[in-house]
Amino acid sequence: MIEIAKNAGFCFGVKRATDRLEEAIRSRSGERLYTLGTLIHNDTYNQKLKDEGVEVTSIGRIPALADTASSDSPIRIFVRAHGIPREDEAVLRREAEKNPYFRYEDCTCPYVKKIHRIAKDNSSEDTLFILIGKATHPEVVGIMSYFDGDKLTFESSEALENAANDGIFQKYAKKIPILAAQTTQNLVEWKKSQKILKKLYTNASIFDTICSVTELRQTEAEELSARCDLMIVIGGKDSSNTAKLYDICKKICPQTHRIERPSELAELNLIMSAHTKVGIAAGASTPSGIIQEVYKIMSEMKENFEELLESSFKTLNTGDIVTGIVTNVTDAELTLDLGAQVTGFIKAEQITDDPSVKLTEMFHKGDEIEARVGRVSDIEGIAELSKKAVDSAKSWQKIVDACESGEVLCGKVVDVIKGGVTVLVGANRIFVPASHTGVPKDGDLMTLKGTEVNLKVIEIKGNRAIGSIRLVLREERRAKEAAFWASIEEGKVYTGAVKSMTSYGAFVDLGGVDGMVHKTELSWTPIASPADVVSVGQEITVFVKSFDAEKKRISLGYKTDDTNPWYLFTGKYAVGDVASVKIVNMMPFGAFAEIVDGVDGLIHISQIALEKIGKPADVLKLGQVVDAKIIAIDEENQKVSLSIRALLEEAQAAEEAMPEEFAEEAETVEE
């Protein structure tokens, strides 16, 4: 089995950056394209960009480059997804203002932009900014540039704790600490860092800045590595999030290997068999094409490691206990390969006493079966076998041992009798009283017939065994709840089904324990009822906002920055773009228009028409859809300014610029 993690490959921020650049490559006409530093941490992808004619430049070369930009050879600079220092952005802005043929496109991930705002807004002489991340990482360098004041970076919780033990924080004792994390920081390290800081300060302001996709990616990698014998983690050698994925997987699955490109697989000398379970995870900067190529190579490698069964020839005697491989199944008998010069047969009555059992449902080709040899005919080349004879001896002792040890057994409910049900475990029947079936009083015991159940033997009376299904169900439920409460922590991500809804929220089954998502956490925009967003039975991904283990209460979050209307808007539109907008409200000073669901822009009264108007309603109507130009985007306050007038002026200018003969021709057509 080979399984690829669902969230492997490009994250939202990286895909947003690569989509913008790839669109520019497709549509450019004489424009020179550059990236300020490598766009993402993936050498294979960056080489592809180089082959497409996209060059990498540095901030020091920007002034000289800007001087060469002209109408015949314009230049566009793409800022990497990790962001850049504030002073570098100032250089780009200054050069863009000086030369209209030099422009730059900010592809910084919205999650990183959020941390820039946090650092900037909390800058003061009274605060200390602490960032958990690698100091030399481009993302961290950019973030730290936005904070004016005392600031520290720590790569791990251990480094933070060592600094505290060394007394480094003593000189900052009177300052208010501001704690944030690099977007790809390890969740466990982040939680530890918070606990350490809370011991040092009682007034700390903590911002959860780890990308929600990073959380999902790390949680999924942890779960996948627990299911697999071999893990392959794909990502750039300088990729921070790939390094963290590798560390997470390596702790759980020792056979974890990190590669950047598919060709490196040949150097790993992987040891596999036909039964090896392989997992593939990938960092946020890994293209899907590389992931699929790794999957193809791993599939071919597994086929080459299929086990070959050795043929052995042996003599069979009556009474021998042999093991054979099922080669054919009918409801009347099984055919077995015994690795000898004879073929084994087991008739249905030599397998079970239950006439309702269908051998075609119990057994499949390739199953291993142990049986006793009854009759051997070398002339016919067959051996008649009995599975029941072997099972009978083993099975009863297993029942007795299970009663003493409390072992959980698995069996099939084969009959419903007075006072309870009969469960077949191996070749033995165990009686389960109605009160121990787990079926409610006066419930229908027939619902159990034919089902597989787990039970414990609670009493042996002579050659009769009495069991309990209810006891196992209760222990499983308690163990599951205990394990859940032992592992829950704030920020942990779960996938569960919506169990029920009220007017104020939805209850989600997290695996035997329910949590509640308040309706304000279901959507970025106000909703009348949780049913506006989710439905009973729907599976959703949530994260823990807070919990009270003593009161068994869990508060869940659902909405993430990925669904934030503002980020969806900024990912689609930029200043200068034209959008079809719907008029949703009018005020004396202007009209508000919906650009995308959840984001409105203001068309000031001065921007509605070419001539001065008394009020917006003189020109516009509620619900009307019009084209408007985006003339300003206020990222900090999340406000948008629109203009209809700008488009009218452009149309008027175009008409005035039309040659006289075309204008006369247009007038003739209109007449």
N, C-alpha and C positions, 0 to 999 in steps of 0.2 A: 504494500500500500504506500502510495506517495500522496501527501496532503500539502497543499499550498495555503498559507495563512490568508484569511479573507481580506485583511487590511494590508497585505504586502504591496510594496511599491509606492509610487508617487503619492504624497499627502496633498491636502487641499492647497497649501501655500506653494509647494513646489510645482504642482500641476498648473496653478494660476500663472506662475512666472514662465514656465515653459510654453504654455499655450499662447501667451502674449508674444513671446519672441518668435515662435514658429509661425504665427499669423503674420508677423512683420516680414519674415523671410519669404513667405508665399506672395505677399502683396507689394514688396519693395520694387521701386523703379529708379535705379541710380542712387538710392540711399545707402550710405555706409552704416553698418550695424556693429556695435561694440557691446561687450559686457564689462562692467566695472568689477574686476576680479572674476573668478569663475562663477557662472550662474548658479550651479548646484554642486554638491560634493559627489561627482561621479565622472571619472576620467573618460570612460567610454562615451558617455553622452556629450561631454565637452569636446571630445575629438570630433564627434559628429557635427557639432556646431561649427568647428573650425573648418571642416570639409565643406560646409555650406557657405563659407565666406565670412563668418562672424568672428571678429577678433576680440581678444581679451586685452584690456588696457588697465592702467592704474590711475589713481587720482592725480599723481604728479604730472601725467601727460595730458590731462584734460585741457588746461589753458591753450597749449600748443595745438591740440586737435581742434578745439573750438575755432581757432583762427583760420583753419583750412576749410571750414564748412561754408558752402555757397549754395546758390539756387540750383546750380548744375550738379553739385555733389553734397547734398545735405548729410548730416550725421545724427544718429540717434543712439543714445547710451541706455542700456538696460541695467538697472540696479538689481543685484542678486536677491534671492529670497531671504537670505539671512539678514539683510539690511546693511547699512553703512553708518559710520559715525556722523554725528550732527554737523561737524565742520566740513566733512566731505560733501554732504548734501548742500551746504551753503556754497561751495565752489561750483557745483553743477547748476544751482539756481542762478548764481551770478553770471555765469557764462551764457546760460540760456536767455537771460534778460538782455544781454549785450548783442547776441546774434540770433536772429529769427530762424536761421537754418541749422542751428544747433539745439537739440532738445534731448531730454532724458525721460525715461519711463520708470517710475518707481515700482518695482515688483516685490518689494518687501512683504513678507507674509503678514496678514492682518493680526495674527497672534503676536508676532514680534512687535508690530506697531503699537499694540496694546501695552506692552511692557515699556516702550519708549514713552508713552503718555504717562504711565505710572511713575517712571523715574523723573520726568520733567515736572509733573504736578506736585510731587512731594519734595522737590529740591528746596532746601532752606538750611540756615545755620544751625537749626535745632534738630535736624534729622541726620541719621546715619543709614545709608543705602547698602544693603547686603544682598548679593546675588549668588545663588548656588549654581555654579557652572564653571566651565573651563575658561580661565582668564584670557587665553590666547585665541579662543574660538571667535570667528568674525561676528557671530551674532552677539556674543558677550561684549566684545569691544564696542560694537555699535550701541548697545544698551547703556553701557557705563558712561558713554559720552553725553547722554541726555540728563545726567544728574549733576547738579552744581552743588558740591559740598563734599563731606567726608564719605568715602565709599570703599567697600571691601568685596572681594570675590573669593569663594571657596569652592574647590572642585568636588568636594565630598563632605558628608556629615562628619567624617573622622577629622578632616582638616579644620572644620568649624569647631569641633570639640577641643582639638589640640590648641587652637588659638585661644579658646576660652580658658583652658587650663594654664596657658602661658601668661594670662593676665592682659592680653591685647585689648580687651574691651573695657578695661578700667578707665582709660582716658576718654571713653565715649559714654561713661556712666550716666551723664545728664542728658544725653541725646535720645530722641525717639527713633527706634530702629524700624526700618522699612525692609521687609523680607520678600524677595521674589525669586523665581527660578528660571533658568534657561528652558525654552519650550520643550526640549527633548530630554530633560532631566529624568533620571530613574525615579519612579514613584516611591520606592522604599527609602531611597536616600533623601528624598524631599520630606517625607514624613518624619524621619529621624532628625533632620535639620530643624524642623519646626519645634519639635520637643526640646531640643538643646537650647534654642533661642528663648523659648518660653520660660526656661529655668533661669536665664540670665536677665530677662526683662519681663515686667508685668504689663508694659504698655506697648508691646510690639504690634505693628500693623503688618499683617501677612496677606499677600496676594497670591492666589492660586493661578499661576501663569503657565502651567504645563499644558501643552496642546491636547485637547480631548482625543484627537486621533492618535496621538502618541500614547495616551493612557490605554486606549483600545488595543493598539499595536503591541504594547508591552504585556498587557493581560493575556491577549491571544497567544503571544509567543510562549508565555509561561505555561499555558494550558496545553498547547501543541507539543512542547518539548516533553511534557509529562506523559504524553501518549505515544511518543516515538522512541525508537532505538538509535536513530541517527538524525541530526539536525544540520541543515545547510543554511547559513545566514549570509545573504547577499547585500553588498553595499560598498560604497567608496571607502578607501583606506583612511580618509580624513573625516568621514561621516561620524558625527557624535552619536546620533540616534542609532546607527548601525552597531557601534561599539557597545551601546547599552543593551541592545537586543541580544548581542552575542554573549554578554556577561550573564544576562538573565537565563538564557537557554543552557549555557555551559554549566551553571550551578545545578540544574535539574537533569540534563542529559549530557553525560561526560563525552559522548561521541558527537560533539558540536564543532563544526568547522566554518570558518569565515572566508568568503571569497569575494572578489570584486567583479570578475568576469567568468563566463562558463569554462573557458580554456583551463582555468586553474584546477578544475575537478580532477584532471588526469594526474596531477601532482600529489593528490591527497592519499593515494593508496588505500581507498576505502574498503572496509571489510563488511560484506553483506551476504545474506542468504536469501532464499525465496520468501522467507517469513519476516524479513527486516521491514519495520515501519519507518518511513522516511518523512520528515517534515521540512518544509521550505518556508523561511521567513525572509523579509527584505526590508531594508531601510527606506526612509521617505524619499531618497533621491535615486532610487533604482527603477529604470524604465521597465515596463511590462514585458517588452520583447526579450530582455535578458532573463527575466524570471521564467518565461515560457521555454527558453532555450535550455536553461538548467533543468527544468522538469523533463524535457525530452531526453537529455543525456542520462539523467538518473533512471528513467524508465528503461532505457536500453541496457544500462549497467545491471539492473535487477534481473532482466531476462537472461543475462549471461551467467547469473549466479544460481540458477535453479538447481535444486538438489536432484541428483541421479540416484535412483534406488538400485542397490546391488541385488542381483539375483543370486540366490543361494539354493542349493539342492540338499534336501534333508529327508530322512526316512521318518514316516509317521507310524505310531503304534496306538492301538486302542488304549484310551485312558490318558493319553498325553494332553497337556494344556498348551494350546498354540495361539499365536496372534496372527490374524490375517487382515488383508486390506479389501474392503468391499469393492467389487467390480461391477455388480449388477444388483438391482433391488426391484422386487415385486412384492405385492401384499401377501404372497404365499411363501416366499423364501428369499434368502440372501445368497449370493455367490461371492466367494472369497478367494483372493490370491494368497496362498499360504507360503509362497516362495519355495515350493517343492514341486515334484513331478505330478502331483494330483491337485485337483480343484476342490475347494471346500464348499459344502452346502449346509445352510441352517434353515430348517423349516420353521414356520411361524410358531408352532406349538412348542418348539425347543428354544424359543426366545422369551415368550410371556404367556401367562395364563389368561390375560385379558383379551377376549375375542374382539373387542371394539378397536383395539390398537391397529393402526395402519402402518405397516413396515415402511411404506414409501414416504411417510411423514416423519418416522423416527430415525431413519438411516439414509445416508447419501453415499454416492460413490466417493471413495477415498477415505471413508471412516475406518478406524482401527477397531477390531473386535477380538476379544479374548474368549476362547471356547474350548470345550473338552472333546477329544476325538472319540466318536462312538464306533463307527464301522469304516474300514478302509478297503477299497477295491482297486488294486493295482491294475486289474484287467480293464475296468471301466474308467480308471483314472480319476476316481472321486473319493472324497472323504465326507461322511456324514458327521456333523458337529452339533454340540448342544451348548448354547450360551447360557441357558437357564441353569444348567448344572454348576457352572462356575459362579454365576451370580448368586445362586442360593446360598452357597457356603460363605461367600464374602459378605453378602448383604446383611444377614441377620447379626453377625458379629459387629458390623458397622452400626447397626441400630442400637445394640447394647452399649457399645462404646460411646455413641452420641448421647445417650441418656445420662451417662456418667460425666461426660465432659461438657455438656451443654452445647455441642456443635449444632450449627444450623444445617438442616438437610433440605434438599430440593426434591419435590415429587409432583405427581400429577393426580388430580382429583378424578377418580374413576367411577365413583358411585356415590349416590345420596341415599342414606338409609335412615331408619328411625333414630332420632337423637343426634344425628351428625353426618359426617362424610367419611369416605374411605380414600386415603391417599396412597398411591403406589410409589414406593421409593425403592428403586432397583427391582428385586424380585419379592419384596415384602410389602404387606399392607399395614398401614398405620391408621387407627381410628382417631378421628378428631371430633370431640363433642361439639354440638352446635354453639355452645357458649364460648368455645375457643376458636371458632372459624374466622372471627372478625366481621361476620355479617351481623347487622343489627338485630335485636330481638324481634321475632316475628317476620324477619326478612326471608327472602327466597334463597335457600341454599343451592337451588339448581343453577344459579348464576355462576357457581364455582366449578360445576362439572366440566371436565375437559381442560381446565386451566392448570398452568404450572404454578406451584406455590412453594414458599419457604416455611419450614416449621421446625419446632424443637420437640424432641421426645421427652415427655415429662414423667412417664411411668412405664414400667415393664411388669406385666402380670403373666407369668408363665411364658407362653409363646405368643403373647398378645402385647402390642405396643400402643400406647396412647400418646397423642401429640397435640401441640398447640400452634396454630397459625397466628392467633392474636398476639401471643407473647413476642413473636419475632417482629410483627408489624409495629408494636409499641416500642420495642428496643430500637428498631430502625428509625422510627420517627424521632425519638429522643436523641439518638446519636447524630442524626442529620441536623436537628436544631442546635445541638451543642456545638457541632463542627461549624455551623453557620455563624453563631455568635462569637465563636473563638477566632474566626478569620475576618469578620467584618471590620472595616475601617473607613473613615471619611475619605471620599474620593474614589472608592472602589467601584468598578463598573460591573453591572449585572445585565443579563438579558432574561426577561421574564414575561409572562402573559398577564394581560389586564384581567383581574379577577372580578372586580365590581367597581361601580362608580357612584359617587354622591354629587350633590350640587357644588361641592367645594373641591373635589379632587378624585383621583383614580387610585385604586388599590392594585398593586402589582405583586404577583406570586414570584418570589425570588428563589424558590426551591424549598417549599415547605414553610417558609416564613414570609409574611406579607409586609410590604412597605407602601407608603402613600406619597403620590405626586400631587402637590397642590396645583390647582388649575392655573395659578400664576406662573408655575414652572413648566407648563405644557406648551406655551406659545410666547413668542416675543411680542405679540399684539394681544390686546384684551379679548377674551372669549366669554361667551355667556355660560357655557357648560363644557365640562371635560369631553363630552360626546362630540364636540366640534372638532376635536383633534384625534381622539383614540376611540376604540370600540372594545367591548368585552370579548376576550379571547385573542385579541391582537397581541403579537409579540413585539415588545419594544426594548430598546437599550436605555438603561438609566444608570445614575451614579448616586452614591450615598452622600447626602448633604450633612446629615447629623443623625445620631441614633441614641437611644437610651436602652441599654441592655437589660436594666432592672425592670423597666416598665414594658419592655418588648415593643418599643416603638421605633420606627425608621422613617425619616424624612428623605425623600428622593428628589433628584433633579432630572430633567429630561431635555430641556432646550440647551443647545450648545452654540458656540460661536459659528459652527458650520452652517447653522440655520438662521443666523442673525441677518435680518433683512438688510441692515446697513452694509455688512460685508458682501452680501450677494449683489447689492447695488454697486459698490466700489469695484467689485470683480468684473462687472459687466460694462460700466460706464466710466468715462473720464471727462474732465473739463473740455468743452468744445464739441462733444458728441451731441447728436440730435435724437430725441426720444419722443415716442407717442405717449402722451400723458392724459389722464382723465381728471377733469375739474371735480373736486370733491367738497370744496368749501370756498366761500367768498367773504372777504372782509373789506372794510372801507379802503384799506391800504393796498389790497391786492387779492389774488386768488391762489388757493393751495391746490396742487395737482398731484395725483398719485403717479409715481414713476414705476415702481415695482411694488408688489404687495408689502405693505408695512413701511414704506419710505415715501414721504411727500416732499415736494419742493415748492418754494414760494415764487409766484410770478408777480413781482411788484407792479403796482398800477402803472408805473412809468414804462414797464416792459411788455405791456399788453398790446399796444397799438402804436402806429407811427405818430398819430396825432394825440393830443392830450384828451383824456376822457374823464367824465365825472365820477364814475364808479365802475368796478369790474363787470357788473351785470349789464352795462351798456353794450358790451361786446361778447361776453361769455355766458354760458348756461351750465348749471350743475349737471354732471354726467357727460358733458361734451368731451370728446377726445380730440386733442389738437397736437400738432408738432411743436416742440419747444427745444431751444438750445440750452445746454447746461453751461452756465457762465461762471459758476463758482461752487466749490465743494469745501465746506468747513469740516475737516476730519475730526477736530477736537470736540466740536459741539454737535457733530452729525447733522448738519443743515445743508440744504441744497438751494441754490438760486437758479431760476429758469428765466428764459426770455423768448417771447414770441416775436417781439419787436426786432431782435437780432436777425431772425430769419427773414422778416419782411424787408429789413434794410438790405440784406444780402441779395434778395430777389430784385429789389429796386435798383441796386447798384449794377446787377447783371443786365437789367433791362436798359439802363442808361448807357452801359458799355456796348450795347448791340450796335453794329454798323447801321447807318441810316437806311440803306436799301432793304436790310432785313426787317427793320422797324416798320417801314412803309408796307412791306409785304405782309407783316403780321397784322397791321391795321386793316388792310384790304380783306384778309381772311376773316377778321372779326366782323366787318361790315356785311 
